[in-house]
Amino acid sequence: MNETYATVAPSRAEVDALPGLTVVEFGTDWCGFCKMAQPLIAEALSGAAPLRHLKIEDGSGRPLGRSFRIKLWPTLVFMRDGKEVGRVVRPESASLIRRELEQAQAAER
C-alpha cells in the first residue's frame, strides 16, 4: 500500500488503460478523514490478491479527480480493466472496503 498521496497524477486515459484490478484512492495528506481511513484501507487491502493501488492527491483544479467526479475524501474507486466497478466514499470500516474489493474482483469472472 502506498503511504503518501502522489502530487503528480496520471491522465485519465492512462488510468483507463490499466489492465486488471486497480484501486484509485483520492485524498490529501492533510485531510483528517483521509488520515483516519488509512488503517482501515491498509487492513482491507492486506492479504488481497495482487492489485494496483494508486494514491492520488486531489483538490481544486486537479483534472483526474474531476474526471471521476470526486466530491469527498477519501474516495476509493475500484476499477477492472479501465472501467469503474465500485466506489467507497469516506469508509467507516475495513469490511466495507473489503466487500467492495471482493465485488470488484468478482467482476472479472
N, C-alpha and C positions, 0 to 999 in steps of 0.2 A: 504494500500500500504506500502511496506517495505521502510524504509528510507535509509539504507546503503546496500552496496553490501556485501554479505556473503563471507568470505575468505575461508571457508570450503564448498566445493561443493559436492552435492550428486553424485553418479556414474551415468553414462548414463543409466544403467539398472534400477536404482531406478527411474529416471525421466521417462523412457519409461513405467514403471509400474503404473504411477499415473493415477487414473481414473478421468474422467470428463475433464473440461476445465482448462488448465494451461498456464500461460504466463511466459516464462523464459526470463528474461532480463539480458543481458551480458554487462558489462562495468566496470568502476572503479570509486571510489570516487573522484579521482583527475582529471578525464577526463573532459575537458571543454565542449565537445559535450554532454556528459552524464549529466552534471550539467544543461545545457541549456534545455535539453529534459525533465527534471523531472517535471516541471509544466504541460507540455503537457501530459505526461504519467498519472500524477495524475488526470488531468481533464478527460481524456479519460476513465480511469478505475473507476472514481467515478460514482456511480449510476448504474454500470454494474451489471448484475446478478452475484451471488457468483462465484468466481473463485479463483484459487490458483495463487499467484504471487511469483515466485522465482527470487530473485535479486542476481546474481552470479558475483563475481569479476572474471575478465578474464585477461589473459596475456600469455606470452610465457610459454610453458610447462604446461598449465592448460588443463587437458585431456577433461573436459566436453565441453569447448569452441571449442577445436579442433575437437571433435566428431560432432559438429554442423557446422563446417567449418566457424566459426566466423572470419571475417576479419576487420570489423569496429565497433566502439562503438558509442552509444549504439545500440544493436541489440535486438529486441523483437521477440521471437519465440513463436508462438501460437500453442498449442498442444491440441488435443482432444483424450483422452484415449491412450496416449503414441505415437500418430502419429502427425507429423508436418502438420498443415493445413494452415499455413500462417506465414509471416515474414515481419517485418518492420525494415529497417536499417536507422539510423540517422533520426528519424522522424522530420518533419518540422511543423506538425500541429496535434492538438488533433483529428481533424476529420479524418485524415489518419489512426491513431491508432484505432479510434472508428470503422471505416469502416472494418478494418482487423479483429477486435474483433467480429463485427456482422457476418462476413463471417465464422469465427471460430465457433461461436455459432450456426449458421445455419448448419454447417457440422454435428451436432449431430442429426438432424432431418431426 
